[in-house]
Amino acid sequence: MDDYSVGSLVESKNEWCARLVGILAPLITEGVRSIFEEA
């Protein structure tokens, strides 16, 4: 763990979280929309 700086790990975490949200947000929105359209 000594090979990694904390700043680098935080930046990597933020980048991966942004990527994950970018992928999942449209799918979640589409799912919620379809639930309300069927109701």
Helices and strands as residue ranges (DSSP letters): H 6-38
